[in-house]
Amino acid sequence: MTSANDEGDPSPVQLDLTDDDAYYVITQALSDFAHETRGRAEDMAGYETPDARGALAAFALADVAESLRLQIETQIDARSTPEAGSE
């Protein structure tokens, strides 16, 4: 699901994570999702007849969740770090 502007180009979604609770909910949900999905992927890979395709898809989703969490943390860290010479 992607939103698009008038030209049909994808447009980013902005979330206000300045509230500590909002930040916590989003990052914890992404971490929990990644952890649970990796567990499911490991289970699929360990079936008597392994589901390699399902396991790879689940690992990929877990990686997406972890990447999103890292993007959020990186952007927040970058915005909270004072710029050089601004003191």
N, C-alpha and C positions, 0 to 999 in steps of 0.2 A: 504494500500500500504506500503510495507516494503522492504527495500533493504537488500540484504544478501551478506555475504562474500563467499569465495570459499567453505567453509564447510557447507554453507546453514544456518548459524546462522544469526539472524538479526543484522544489524550494525546501530549504531546511525548516525544521520545526524548532522553535525556541521554547525552552522550559525555564521557569524562574526557580532556580535552586539556591537562592540566597537564604532561604529559611533552612536552618539546620535539619529540621524534621523532613522537609521535602528532599533535601540532598540525601539524607540517610535512607529514606524509603526507596528512592530510585536506585542508589548504588547497592543497597542490600538486596533488593529484588533482583538486580542483574547478577550479583554474586551468587545468590541462592539458585537462580535459574541455571547458571553455568555449572554449578556444583551438581545439581540434580540431573541435569542433562548429560553431563559426563558419566555419572553413575549409570544412567540408562544405557548409554553407549557401551560402557564396559560390560553391562549385563548382556546386551545384544551380541557383542563380540564373543561372549562366553557360552552362548547357547549350544546345546548339543549339535544343532545345525546352525552355525553362526550366521547372523544377519549382517554381513559386511556392509552392504549398502546403507542399511538403517543406522548402523553404528557410525559410519563416516558422516552421514547427514546430521546425526545428533552431535558428534564432536564439532562439526562445522557451526552448528547453532550455538553451542557452548562458547566457541571462539568468538562469535559475533557478540554475544552478551558480555564477555570479558573485554573485548575491544571497546565496546560502548562505554563500559565503566571506566576504563583507562582514559578514553577521550574526555569524559566528564571531569575526571580528576586532574588531568593535564591542563585543560582549559581553565578550571577554577584556580589551580596553582599558578598558572601564567598571569591570570588577572589579579591575583592577590600579592604577587611579587612586585615590590616597588621598582619602577623603571630607573635605570642608571641616570644619575644626575638630577633626579626629581626630589631629592631630599632638601 
